[in-house]
């Protein structure tokens, strides 16, 4: 079902048209279900992007701290 939804989403850009097409292609789901899922999915994508940014920032801070520690160890000797 998810593949079907994604195919419909790629083909159709307008949100109202997307919801109508999704309701037609996913049996047993109402228009409200589709809208709620779309809202949830957009939030999920935002959280995934934020998670990736946080990991990149954490890795960068880790590298910077490690380099500073190495630099001070070299100066000490």
RAZIQUI-V296862 format. One line per field, one symbol per residue. phi: phi as a letter, one per 20 degrees, with the letter a starting at -180 (. if undefined). psi: psi as a letter, one per 20 degrees, with the letter a starting at -180 (. if undefined). burial: b if it has 9 or more other C-alpha atoms within 8 Angstrom, else e. Layout:
phi=???
psi=???
burial=???
This chain:
phi=.ffffffffffdefffffffffffedfndefffffffffffffgffffffffffffffffffffffffffffffffe
psi=hggggggghghphpghhggghgghioqjprhhgggggggghggghghgghggghgggggghggggghgggghhghh.
burial=eeebbeebbeebeeeebbbbbbbeebeeeebeebbeeeeeeeeeeeeeeeeeeeeeeeeeeeeeeeeeeeeeeeeee
